[in-house]
Amino acid sequence: MTTDHRPDHPSDDRREGPLAGVVALVAGATRGAGRAIAVQLGAAGATVYATGRTTRDKVSEVGRATETIEQTAELVTAAGGEGVAVPADHLDPDQVRALVDRIDREHGRLDVLVNSLWGGDRLLEFNTRMWDTDLDVGLRMLDLGIRSHAITSSIALPLMLRRPGGLLVEMTDGTAEYNGPRFRENFYYDLAKTSPIRMAFALAADLKGTGTTAVALTPGFLRSEEMLDHFGVTEETWRDGIAQEPTFAIAESPVLVGRAVAALAADPARERWSGQSLSSGQLAREYGFTDADGSRPDAWGYLLAMRDGTPPPAEDYR
């Protein structure tokens, strides 16, 4: 691993917020949901290790050079936390071990682990049958969406388990209710995005009695940097994308899912959620937070309501 970027910031005991003193690792914090989660944890006062493969010196296979883990760490610090950028490929167990060892040396604890690892959208081809998909491409998607999560949890959980009250979040796309009866239009994508839901369920069983909570969490129709680029819009003009895709009317900014993780981390009774599949919209209702614009979009509620083929008014789900 290369040298990290760690901005100067007041120590934990001088920081304020419901998560002051909390140490978090957001694996896959370069952009999108991962970045927003890191920033919102920082806004609540946490120290956040932000990992990923794109730095100011090196660009990952995703090819988006303008989004880096150093930027994420700076945003965390600006929000009120302490951001620590550490380059890491989470498919390499040695790099993950070095990362966890460093967190242990520097803090002796890990309170929150967010597996927001993916980066496989560029490989995704919808309406392509399993046997017509290049095998190497398909297996790479499984590595990025499943194997990386398993490696990270396996290595990081022993540190988290030293103290009761830890939180492990498996990020995915879709809820158990939505994904369960539906094929997600690509064999490998279906596996990559359904498996984290089962991972959280299985980990909750393994973690029973430890005081550590494991959940799966999905954003809704996420207005990530990549999605905004896809529609040719910005966060300020995002509604122009509705003309291309009507369901974009229920889209949410990454802030919503970031606030969802921060709310879970600050909830002393969060263990009641262990093993469950949750969504940002669901937790916004439960905890009372909103998106950056003050709305409370519920994308998965909206999509489930479309089961009869008749789109409901989008405004009813904002």
Salt bridges, closest charged atoms under 4 A:
ASP4 OD1 - ARG102 NH1 2.89
ASP12 OD1 - ARG15 NH2 2.97
GLU61 OE1 - ARG53 NH1 2.86
GLU61 OE2 - ARG122 NH2 2.62
GLU61 OE1 - ARG140 NH2 2.45
GLU67 OE1 - ARG31 NE 2.47
GLU67 OE2 - ARG64 NH2 2.76
GLU74 OE2 - HIS5 NE2 3.19
GLU74 OE1 - ARG56 NH2 2.95
GLU82 OE2 - ARG6 NE 2.84
GLU82 OE1 - ARG15 NH2 3.34
ASP94 OD1 - ARG97 NH1 3.10
ASP104 OD2 - ARG162 NH2 2.82
GLU106 OE1 - ARG6 NH1 2.75
GLU106 OE2 - ARG102 NE 2.89
ASP111 OD1 - ARG109 NH2 2.99
ASP132 OD2 - ARG129 NE 3.03
GLU170 OE1 - HIS149 ND1 2.50
ASP173 OD2 - ARG184 NH2 2.92
ASP229 OD2 - ARG64 NH2 2.76
GLU235 OE2 - ARG223 NH2 2.60
ASP267 OD2 - ARG272 NH1 2.60
GLU286 OE2 - ARG272 NH2 3.17
ASP293 OD2 - ARG318 NH2 3.84
ASP298 OD2 - ARG285 NH1 3.05
